[in-house]
């Protein structure tokens, strides 16, 4: 009977409790967050004269899936803690175990519900949130203060193709201009040519670069070189003005295939900003997986009837859920400081909490 996985009324009862409580908690928290966000952003809306339609449909409609997915671990954990503690307080769990249903079998509808939520979170990450973020971030750049895109700073080095290296001392986002621009071509570990320009202006219409006050030096095998110079020259490179911006927010707007393409390109160029894309990629999969870990942990913590009601369980649940979210954010610092690779750092919270969940499940009353 323990391994009988055929659906029962108990399974339907727990799944319905789990899913309904999850979405009710979600709607309540989102409503509260939107109210606080409006009170914080109202000055920006008024000062920038943001249209009401844009506020609702461009910002808040696209803000909801982003927020919902970001704090889904918190919602899952609180949901499990709340309704499982209530079942324990009403002696429902004691009755379930007394009927010959094992604790392991009782976990089946919990895991099924966690699977539905994990799939929902993964679909949001891969298909819904990237497009929603494009509209949301565009709204923020237009109507929020201090939301302009940041340039990558000074002394930028890129490898734009095998053997082709670009250097720019600085880049101005206002006129799409790179200063002290250099393009070097290397073959067989030898410098073949070098183009230096006072400025390089990106033409968004033609997708080309206009080099001004340029010098072209070509090196021959006999150690001689040819030098040409001029006022300006147009050239096409595997580089655009977008490559000179930080991708911390940009990666949030990319689909999974676009994200992989960006990672390959940035690795080829030796772009340090590849860490933003790698963090985003690993987070999109690590976050949905947390639904299983936090569900198991929540059931193990709240399945026992406690003196004093469910308040203690809810307090522990909120504390552990916030600890997980903070740990997930803090783990990104391991990537920024090159302490751990993203594939380990972003999965580290799941690894640690999986061990905690396994221990709590083992000592849970069965």
N, C-alpha and C positions, 0 to 999 in steps of 0.2 A: 504493500500500500504506500510505502514511503516514496517509491519511485514512480508512482502512478501520476503521469503528467496530464491526464485528461482534465479538461476544464470542469470546475465545480462552482457551485453557488458561492463558496467562500472566495474563490479566485476572482469572480466577477465583483463581489462585494469589496475586496481590497483594492482591485484595480480602479473601480469607480471612486472609492474614497481617495486614493492616491491622486488620480488625474484631476478630479474636481477640486480637491483642496489645493493642488499645485496652481491651477489657473486662477482660483479665487485669490490666493495669496499674491499671485503675480499681478492681477488687476489692481488690488488694493495698494501694493507697494508702488506700482507704476503711477497710479493716480496721485499718491503723495509726492513722489519724486517730480512729477510734472508741475505740481503746484509750487513746490520750492524752486524749481528751475525758472518758472515764469516770474516769480518774485525777484529772482536774481538777475534775469535777463531783461526785465521790463524797460530799464533805462536804455539799453542798447536798441530794443525794438522801437522805442519812441524817437530816440535821437537819429537813428538811421532810417526812420519812416518805413519799417518793414511792413509789407501788406499782410493783412490777416490771413488770407488764403495761403501765402507762402509760409507764414509761421506755422499754420496747422499742417499743411500737406507736405511742404518741403522739409520742414524741420522736425516737428513732433511725430508725424507719422513714420518718418525714417529713423527717429531717435528711439522709438519703442523697441523694434527688434534688436537694435544695437545694445540697449540697456538690458533687455530681457536675457539676451545670450550672455552678456558679461557677468551677470549675477545669478545665472541659472544654478550654480552650485549652492548658493545661499538659499534659493527658493526650494530646491530639492530637499536639502537637509532639514529645513524648518518644516516642510510639508510632512516628511516621514516622522520627524520627532513629534509633531503636533498630533496627527491622527493615530499614530501607534501608541503614544502615551495615553490618549483618550481611550483606546481599546483596552489597554492594560488596566487603566483606572476603573473601567466598567467590567473588569474580569472576563472580557471577551477572549483574550489570548489564553488565559487559564482554561477556559471552556474548549477552545480549539485544540490545545495540546491534550486535554483530558479525553477528547473523542478519538484519540489514536493518530492524529495527524502530527507528524514530526515537525520540529522547528525548521529543518531543512526544506521540507515540503511547503511549509508556510511561506518560505522566502521566494517561492516560484512566482507568484503574482507581483511581488515587489520588484524582482529582477525584470519581469516582463514590462512593468510600468516604467522602470528606469531605462529600458531599451527604447521604448517609444519616445521618451524625453531626449535621450541621447541622439536618436535619429533626427528628431526635430531640430535639436541644436546644431547637428552636423549639416543639415540641409540649409539652415539659416546661415551658417558660416560660409558654405560653399556657393550658394545660389542667390540668397536674398540680401544679406548684409552688405556685400561689396557694392552692389548697385545702389542700395539705400544710402551707403556712406558717401557715394559720389554727390548725391543731391544734398545730403546733410552738411558735408564739409564745404560745399560750394556756398550754401546759405550762410554758414559761419564766417567764411572769408568775406562775404559781402556785407553782413549786418552785425558782426561781433567785433568788439575792439580787440586789438592786439592779436589778430588771427591770420595775419599775412604769412605766406609761405616763407620759410627761412632758407637762405642760401647755404651751400655746403661750407662756406668759409673761405679761407685762403689756402694757397699751395695745394691745388688739386692735381692728383696724378691718376690717370686712367689708361688702361690698355684697351683700346677700342677694337682691335683686331689682332690676330697673331703677328707679332713683330711691329705693331704700330702703337706708339705711346704718345699720349697727350698730357701736356702740363699747362696749367693756368695759375698765375699768381693770385688772381681774385676774379670774382664774377659778380656783375651787377644785375639784379633781377628787374630793375626799372627799365633798362634799355637792352636787355639780353646781350650784354657785352662781356667777353672774357678779356682780361688785361694780361700783358706779358705772356702771350700765347706761344706754345711750342709744340710741334708735331715731329716726332722722330720715327724713322723706319730702320729696323734692324734685321739683317739676314745673316744666318750662320754666325751669330754672336758678333757681327760687325755692323757699325753704323753706316748705313747706305746713304741716307739723306736726312736733312734737318730743315724744317721750315720754322722761322721765327717771325712773329708779328707783334707790333705794338698793341693792337687790339684785334679781336675776332668777334664780329657781330653776327648773330644768328637771324636769318631771314625766315620767319615762320610761314610765309606764303610759298617760298621756293624750297623750304627745308634744306637750306644750304648756309654756308658760312662765308662771310666777306672779311678777308684778311686785309688789314690796312697797315701801310709802312712795313712791308714784309721783306724778308731775306730768305732765299732758298739756296742751300748749300748741298751739293751732290758730291759724294766721295767716290773716287775711282780706285781700282785695284793697285795702280802704281803710286798710290799715296798722294795723288794730286786731287784737287777739287775744283768744281765749277760753282761760281756764285752768281746768282741773279737777284735782282731787287726791283721793287716797284711801289707805286702808291697804294694800289689795292688789287686783289685778285679774288675770284669766287671759287669755292671748292665744296664738294660734297663729302661729308664724313659720317661714319656710323656713330654719330653723337648729336644730341639735340639739347636745347636749353633746359629741358626737363631733367636732364641728367645732372644738372648743377643745383638741384634742390634736395633737401633732406627727404627721405622716403618714409619717415616714421608715420606720417598720416597717409601718404600715397599708397602704401602697401595695403591699407585697409579697404581701398576701393578696387583692388584687383581681383579678378576671378582666379580660381586655382591654377588654370593653365597659364594665365598671364603672370601669376606670381612665380611659377616655376621658370618661365622664360626670363623674368627679371633677375632671378637668382643666378641663372646660368650666365646672363650678360654681365652682371656685377662681379661674379667670380672671375670671369675672363678679364675684366678691366682692373681687377684688384681693388674694387671699390669697397671702402670700409663700411659703407652704408648697407652692405648686404646683410648685416646682422639684423636690421629692421625687418627685412623680408623673411629671414630664417625664423625669427621670433614669431612673426605672424603665421607662418606656415605651420609650425609646431603647435602653436596655441589653438589653431582651428581644430586640431584633432585631440589635443590633450584635454581641452575643456569639456567636450561632450563625454569623454571617457570617465570623467569625475562623477557622473551621475551614478554609476555602478558602485564606486567606492563609498560615496557619501550615503547612498541608500543602505548598504550593508552596515555601515557604522551607525546610522540613525536607528535602525531596527535593533541592533545589539544594545544600544544605550537606553532605548525607551520601552523595550518589551517587558520590563519588570515593573510591577506596581510599586510605586514609591509612596512613602508617608509624606503627606503635604501636597499631594496633587501633581499636576503636570508642569507646574511653573519651573521647578528645578531642571527638568528635562529640556524644556524650551530654552532656558538660560544657557545650559551646556551646549545645546545645538547651535544657537546663534554664535556663541563664542568660538566653537570649533569651525563653523562655516566661515566666519570672518578671518580666522587664522589661516584657513586654506587659501582664501582669496588673496590675503596679504602675502602669503608664501609664494603664490603663483606670480604676483607682481615683483616680489623681491628676487625671485629666481632669474628674472631678466637681467639683474645686475651682474650675475655670473657671466652672462654673454657680453655685456658692455665692457667688462673688465678682462675679458678673454680668459676667465678662470675655467669655464666649462663650455663645451660645444652646445649649441642650441638644442640638439636632439636629446641631450641629457639634462640640461638645465631646466627646460620647460616641462619635462616629464618627471623631474625630481619631486615636486609636491605630490603627484599621483603615487610615486613609489613609496614615499614616506607614509602617506595616509593609507595606502593599501596595507602596509604592515600594521598600522594602528587598527585599521578595520578588521584585519585577520585576527589580531589579538583580542579585540573586544568581542568578536563573533565567537571565538573559542571559549571565552569565559561567560558568555551570555547564558542565562538560565534556560535550560531546554526541557 
